[in-house]
Amino acid sequence: MGKYVGIDLGTTFSVIAYIDADGNPQVLSNNEGQNITPSAVLFDGDSVIVGADAKSESYTNADHYVAFAKREMGNVNKKFTIDGDKYTPETISALILKKLKTDAE
């Protein structure tokens, strides 16, 4: 049997789960040991921080923080501007999905 995962890309939190050998869904913990990952991104120089660390840093670095990007998906006019660079909601969501994939691996 192959391995199957499901991803819930949420507006506030995201989660990834898999189907175990008995056919039951099991939530995977992220690299921080949590079952859910905040759907939040922080741009810190050349680094991109996703999840709980991004959310924690948002209080002191709000101009580099993006949350609730999923609400704007499909809005072709919406761009998040960070230090002059523009990011679409889909790009922000892709960064969140990339973290979930990395954590699952």
Steps between C-alpha positions, in 0.01 A plus 500: 500500500628849416519791736223757486483841661235765521563868554257752642632840394303712740450873526632507857664160550608216273541130567628189325386144563562156356317171481658233722526129424153441646344767278463756779600864462783619722603863540871563452678729742699783346870555575400702807311199642155653446207343312408829334712761324397866494440609139741788544813612317773742606767629265822555691769621261584204277311260727135402490351387830171311499275395786524563873838674479362739237201576718720563805727735306203689354466713813841658449519477121144564378608661171651169390213277612216351294204310643152413369632495141254224413215749528643684200565199275343555160514877539729588207547853631624403846873512564685501830794741481802425716808719457388590148446137393145399412354162593166357391276315744577184304874552551451547874286185510770310309753594768269358767449182298875466454550507879227239551664276241843541658361425845321190371815366338 
